Amino acid sequence: MDAPQEPPPREPPAMSPAKAIVYAVTLPLSLLLLIFWPAGSLGWRPGWVFVAVVVIGFGVSGVILARVNPVIYRARSRFQPGTKGWDKALLAVILPAMIAILPVAAFDAGRYHWSLAPLWLIVAGYAALLAGIAVTAWAQAVNPFFEPGVRIQSERHQRVIDSGPYRAVRHPGYSAAILLFFGMAFALGSLWAALPAFVASAVLVLRTAWEDRLLQRELPGYSAYAARTRWRLLPGVW
């Protein structure tokens, strides 16, 4: 008797056109509101420089991903069924802290001038920001299972990805996120915005450890991959 065939992978549904339009309109408007309302002026030039760099950076990465791995837009369009409850709890801290980086930076550098970031730190912030965008795009380009929530994607026949940045660390998307958190704060010229960046990063490190434990326990081949690729976020450190 022939062995039963495994069902074909079931990809997540595409985002509806209406939802795509809402995203396309609300995300840029939200970015502008989070920066210029706290800054107190639409004429705050560093804010416009930041917006231009972010829009161009993510725009270029989006065009590239649409060509090399378009399914990533379906995977990342929503939290899928089976996302772990503990992950939702962690994200309830990470996401607000990440969002808070922008208004805190704008209140600081744009309106009240609580801190004075040196030029070299602002330049380093933009370097970290662009590096974070690039590494995120690289990880998403090679990993079709790059979702916003932590779960085992059995219906998609999830497998271990060990190419691209995954050769160096097991969670390059999280490494990139930490670069983005601190890059946003310092690119806008704020030292105080490093506080929510630190909170988001600290909880993200915890998420990395818990996700790694889940993958080693439930994803076939991941333990062998972890033995080959020792570092989770930063080569030579952790």
C-alpha positions as a LaTeX table, in Angstrom:
\begin{tabular}{lrrr}
\hline
Residue & $x$ (\AA) & $y$ (\AA) & $z$ (\AA) \\
\hline
Met1 & 0.00 & 0.00 & 0.00 \\
Asp2 & 1.32 & 3.41 & $-0.93$ \\
Ala3 & 2.07 & 5.80 & 1.90 \\
Pro4 & $-0.43$ & 8.66 & 2.15 \\
Gln5 & 0.77 & 11.76 & 0.37 \\
Glu6 & 1.43 & 14.88 & 2.37 \\
Pro7 & $-1.02$ & 17.66 & 1.49 \\
Pro8 & 0.45 & 20.59 & $-0.44$ \\
Pro9 & 1.52 & 23.61 & 1.57 \\
Arg10 & $-1.29$ & 26.04 & 2.32 \\
Glu11 & $-0.17$ & 29.63 & 2.01 \\
Pro12 & $-1.84$ & 32.42 & 4.01 \\
Pro13 & $-4.56$ & 34.36 & 2.16 \\
Ala14 & $-3.63$ & 37.53 & 0.33 \\
Met15 & $-4.45$ & 40.89 & 1.86 \\
Ser16 & $-7.66$ & 42.34 & 0.45 \\
Pro17 & $-7.31$ & 45.39 & $-1.83$ \\
Ala18 & $-9.23$ & 47.50 & 0.67 \\
Lys19 & $-6.90$ & 46.54 & 3.51 \\
Ala20 & $-3.85$ & 47.16 & 1.30 \\
Ile21 & $-5.13$ & 50.68 & 0.57 \\
Val22 & $-5.71$ & 51.31 & 4.27 \\
Tyr23 & $-2.14$ & 50.22 & 5.03 \\
Ala24 & $-0.73$ & 52.34 & 2.20 \\
Val25 & $-2.51$ & 55.44 & 3.53 \\
Thr26 & $-2.37$ & 55.03 & 7.31 \\
Leu27 & 1.26 & 53.94 & 7.70 \\
Pro28 & 2.81 & 57.08 & 6.14 \\
Leu29 & 0.29 & 59.32 & 7.91 \\
Ser30 & 1.04 & 57.60 & 11.23 \\
Leu31 & 4.77 & 58.11 & 10.69 \\
Leu32 & 4.24 & 61.84 & 10.05 \\
Leu33 & 1.92 & 62.19 & 13.06 \\
Leu34 & 4.30 & 60.37 & 15.43 \\
Ile35 & 7.15 & 62.69 & 14.45 \\
Phe36 & 5.75 & 66.14 & 13.73 \\
Trp37 & 2.96 & 66.41 & 16.30 \\
Pro38 & 5.39 & 65.84 & 19.22 \\
Ala39 & 7.99 & 68.07 & 17.54 \\
Gly40 & 5.43 & 70.85 & 17.43 \\
Ser41 & 6.20 & 71.94 & 13.89 \\
Leu42 & 6.00 & 70.64 & 10.33 \\
Gly43 & 9.13 & 72.65 & 9.66 \\
Trp44 & 11.41 & 70.41 & 11.77 \\
Arg45 & 14.03 & 69.59 & 9.14 \\
Pro46 & 15.64 & 66.57 & 10.88 \\
Gly47 & 12.19 & 64.96 & 10.93 \\
Trp48 & 11.82 & 65.31 & 7.17 \\
Val49 & 15.31 & 63.93 & 6.58 \\
Phe50 & 14.39 & 60.94 & 8.75 \\
Val51 & 11.09 & 60.38 & 6.93 \\
Ala52 & 12.83 & 60.54 & 3.55 \\
Val53 & 15.47 & 57.99 & 4.57 \\
Val54 & 12.87 & 55.62 & 6.04 \\
Val55 & 10.53 & 55.87 & 3.03 \\
Ile56 & 13.34 & 55.38 & 0.51 \\
Gly57 & 14.97 & 52.58 & 2.49 \\
Phe58 & 11.82 & 50.55 & 3.03 \\
Gly59 & 10.56 & 51.43 & $-0.46$ \\
Val60 & 13.66 & 49.98 & $-2.12$ \\
Ser61 & 13.56 & 46.88 & 0.09 \\
Gly62 & 9.85 & 46.46 & $-0.69$ \\
Val63 & 10.44 & 46.54 & $-4.44$ \\
Ile64 & 13.23 & 43.97 & $-4.12$ \\
Leu65 & 11.11 & 41.65 & $-1.94$ \\
Ala66 & 8.20 & 41.89 & $-4.38$ \\
Arg67 & 10.50 & 40.42 & $-7.00$ \\
Val68 & 12.42 & 37.77 & $-5.05$ \\
Asn69 & 9.94 & 36.61 & $-2.38$ \\
Pro70 & 6.44 & 38.06 & $-2.92$ \\
Val71 & 4.82 & 35.48 & $-0.60$ \\
Ile72 & 6.39 & 37.35 & 2.31 \\
Tyr73 & 3.65 & 39.96 & 2.03 \\
Arg74 & 1.02 & 37.33 & 2.68 \\
Ala75 & 2.98 & 35.84 & 5.56 \\
Arg76 & 3.46 & 39.20 & 7.27 \\
Ser77 & 0.03 & 40.69 & 6.58 \\
Arg78 & $-1.50$ & 39.45 & 9.85 \\
Phe79 & $-0.97$ & 37.26 & 12.90 \\
Gln80 & $-1.82$ & 33.74 & 11.81 \\
Pro81 & $-3.79$ & 31.15 & 13.81 \\
Gly82 & $-1.53$ & 29.24 & 16.17 \\
Thr83 & 0.58 & 32.22 & 17.23 \\
Lys84 & 1.75 & 31.48 & 20.77 \\
Gly85 & $-0.01$ & 33.29 & 23.59 \\
Trp86 & 3.28 & 34.15 & 25.29 \\
Asp87 & 4.44 & 35.78 & 22.06 \\
Lys88 & 1.37 & 38.01 & 21.94 \\
Ala89 & 2.11 & 39.05 & 25.54 \\
Leu90 & 5.70 & 39.95 & 24.65 \\
Leu91 & 4.60 & 41.85 & 21.55 \\
Ala92 & 2.19 & 43.83 & 23.73 \\
Val93 & 5.35 & 45.32 & 25.27 \\
Ile94 & 7.67 & 45.35 & 22.24 \\
Leu95 & 5.35 & 47.11 & 19.79 \\
Pro96 & 4.30 & 50.04 & 22.03 \\
Ala97 & 7.92 & 50.54 & 23.09 \\
Met98 & 9.01 & 50.53 & 19.45 \\
Ile99 & 6.32 & 53.04 & 18.49 \\
Ala100 & 7.22 & 55.24 & 21.48 \\
Ile101 & 10.74 & 55.75 & 20.11 \\
Leu102 & 9.51 & 58.25 & 17.51 \\
Pro103 & 7.42 & 60.62 & 19.67 \\
Val104 & 9.95 & 60.53 & 22.52 \\
Ala105 & 12.71 & 61.42 & 20.05 \\
Ala106 & 10.58 & 64.19 & 18.52 \\
Phe107 & 9.58 & 65.65 & 21.90 \\
Asp108 & 13.26 & 65.59 & 22.90 \\
Ala109 & 15.15 & 66.71 & 19.80 \\
Gly110 & 12.37 & 68.61 & 18.07 \\
Arg111 & 10.56 & 70.51 & 20.83 \\
Tyr112 & 12.12 & 70.48 & 24.32 \\
His113 & 15.79 & 69.68 & 23.60 \\
Trp114 & 16.23 & 67.59 & 26.73 \\
Ser115 & 19.40 & 66.03 & 25.31 \\
Leu116 & 21.96 & 66.98 & 22.70 \\
Ala117 & 23.14 & 64.10 & 20.51 \\
Pro118 & 26.50 & 64.72 & 18.82 \\
Leu119 & 26.71 & 64.62 & 15.04 \\
Trp120 & 28.69 & 61.37 & 15.04 \\
Leu121 & 25.90 & 59.65 & 16.99 \\
Ile122 & 23.27 & 60.90 & 14.53 \\
Val123 & 25.36 & 59.57 & 11.62 \\
Ala124 & 25.80 & 56.26 & 13.46 \\
Gly125 & 22.04 & 56.18 & 13.99 \\
Tyr126 & 21.39 & 56.48 & 10.27 \\
Ala127 & 23.99 & 53.78 & 9.58 \\
Ala128 & 22.26 & 51.46 & 12.06 \\
Leu129 & 18.86 & 52.33 & 10.60 \\
Leu130 & 19.91 & 51.53 & 7.03 \\
Ala131 & 21.74 & 48.38 & 8.15 \\
Gly132 & 18.62 & 47.25 & 9.98 \\
Ile133 & 16.47 & 47.79 & 6.88 \\
Ala134 & 18.99 & 45.93 & 4.70 \\
Val135 & 19.36 & 42.94 & 7.04 \\
Thr136 & 15.59 & 42.71 & 7.50 \\
Ala137 & 15.09 & 42.66 & 3.73 \\
Trp138 & 17.86 & 40.07 & 3.32 \\
Ala139 & 16.32 & 37.79 & 5.93 \\
Gln140 & 12.84 & 38.15 & 4.40 \\
Ala141 & 14.25 & 37.52 & 0.91 \\
Val142 & 15.58 & 34.08 & 1.83 \\
Asn143 & 12.98 & 33.08 & 4.43 \\
Pro144 & 9.37 & 32.64 & 3.22 \\
Phe145 & 8.36 & 31.72 & 6.81 \\
Phe146 & 9.23 & 35.16 & 8.21 \\
Glu147 & 5.97 & 35.94 & 10.05 \\
Pro148 & 5.10 & 38.60 & 12.66 \\
Gly149 & 4.16 & 35.97 & 15.27 \\
Val150 & 5.90 & 32.93 & 16.71 \\
Arg151 & 4.38 & 29.57 & 15.78 \\
Ile152 & 5.21 & 26.35 & 13.94 \\
Gln153 & 3.86 & 26.77 & 10.42 \\
Ser154 & 2.99 & 23.12 & 9.82 \\
Glu155 & 0.36 & 23.92 & 7.16 \\
Arg156 & 3.09 & 25.67 & 5.13 \\
His157 & 5.58 & 22.81 & 5.58 \\
Gln158 & 7.95 & 25.05 & 7.49 \\
Arg159 & 11.60 & 24.04 & 7.22 \\
Val160 & 14.88 & 25.29 & 8.56 \\
Ile161 & 16.38 & 28.21 & 6.62 \\
Asp162 & 20.17 & 28.30 & 6.79 \\
Ser163 & 21.11 & 30.54 & 3.87 \\
Gly164 & 21.83 & 34.25 & 3.66 \\
Pro165 & 22.16 & 35.93 & 7.07 \\
Tyr166 & 20.94 & 32.73 & 8.73 \\
Arg167 & 24.44 & 31.33 & 8.16 \\
Ala168 & 25.81 & 33.81 & 10.70 \\
Val169 & 23.03 & 34.00 & 13.32 \\
Arg170 & 19.82 & 32.09 & 13.90 \\
His171 & 17.58 & 35.16 & 14.25 \\
Pro172 & 18.90 & 37.88 & 11.92 \\
Gly173 & 15.51 & 39.59 & 11.78 \\
Tyr174 & 15.75 & 40.29 & 15.50 \\
Ser175 & 19.33 & 41.50 & 15.16 \\
Ala176 & 18.08 & 43.91 & 12.50 \\
Ala177 & 15.19 & 45.03 & 14.72 \\
Ile178 & 17.59 & 46.06 & 17.50 \\
Leu179 & 19.60 & 48.07 & 14.96 \\
Leu180 & 16.36 & 49.73 & 13.86 \\
Phe181 & 15.26 & 50.55 & 17.41 \\
Phe182 & 18.46 & 52.35 & 18.38 \\
Gly183 & 18.98 & 53.67 & 14.85 \\
Met184 & 15.63 & 55.48 & 14.94 \\
Ala185 & 16.40 & 57.08 & 18.30 \\
Phe186 & 19.88 & 58.31 & 17.44 \\
Ala187 & 19.12 & 59.28 & 13.82 \\
Leu188 & 16.54 & 61.73 & 15.18 \\
Gly189 & 19.18 & 63.14 & 17.52 \\
Ser190 & 17.69 & 61.92 & 20.81 \\
Leu191 & 19.35 & 60.24 & 23.77 \\
Trp192 & 16.11 & 59.88 & 25.73 \\
Ala193 & 14.55 & 57.82 & 22.93 \\
Ala194 & 17.16 & 55.16 & 23.67 \\
Leu195 & 15.07 & 54.26 & 26.75 \\
Pro196 & 12.06 & 52.80 & 24.83 \\
Ala197 & 14.58 & 51.35 & 22.35 \\
Phe198 & 16.26 & 49.54 & 25.24 \\
Val199 & 12.93 & 48.25 & 26.58 \\
Ala200 & 11.90 & 46.93 & 23.15 \\
Ser201 & 15.33 & 45.34 & 22.65 \\
Ala202 & 15.42 & 43.70 & 26.08 \\
Val203 & 12.01 & 42.05 & 25.59 \\
Leu204 & 13.04 & 41.06 & 22.06 \\
Val205 & 16.09 & 39.25 & 23.48 \\
Leu206 & 13.73 & 37.32 & 25.77 \\
Arg207 & 11.51 & 36.55 & 22.77 \\
Thr208 & 14.55 & 35.24 & 20.89 \\
Ala209 & 15.37 & 32.81 & 23.69 \\
Trp210 & 11.80 & 31.53 & 23.98 \\
Glu211 & 11.35 & 31.19 & 20.23 \\
Asp212 & 14.64 & 29.38 & 19.91 \\
Arg213 & 13.57 & 26.91 & 22.59 \\
Leu214 & 10.28 & 26.29 & 20.74 \\
Leu215 & 12.02 & 25.73 & 17.40 \\
Gln216 & 14.54 & 23.31 & 18.86 \\
Arg217 & 11.70 & 21.34 & 20.42 \\
Glu218 & 9.19 & 21.31 & 17.55 \\
Leu219 & 10.82 & 22.14 & 14.18 \\
Pro220 & 12.57 & 19.14 & 12.57 \\
Gly221 & 16.23 & 19.82 & 11.80 \\
Tyr222 & 16.47 & 22.97 & 13.90 \\
Ser223 & 18.55 & 21.40 & 16.66 \\
Ala224 & 21.16 & 20.33 & 14.11 \\
Tyr225 & 21.09 & 23.81 & 12.60 \\
Ala226 & 21.56 & 25.34 & 16.05 \\
Ala227 & 24.57 & 23.11 & 16.62 \\
Arg228 & 26.10 & 24.39 & 13.35 \\
Thr229 & 25.11 & 28.04 & 13.86 \\
Arg230 & 25.90 & 28.76 & 17.50 \\
Trp231 & 24.92 & 32.42 & 17.76 \\
Arg232 & 21.37 & 33.70 & 18.07 \\
Leu233 & 21.77 & 37.46 & 17.55 \\
Leu234 & 25.42 & 38.57 & 17.56 \\
Pro235 & 28.26 & 36.37 & 16.25 \\
Gly236 & 30.81 & 35.61 & 18.93 \\
Val237 & 28.63 & 36.98 & 21.73 \\
Trp238 & 25.17 & 35.32 & 21.99 \\
\hline
\end{tabular}
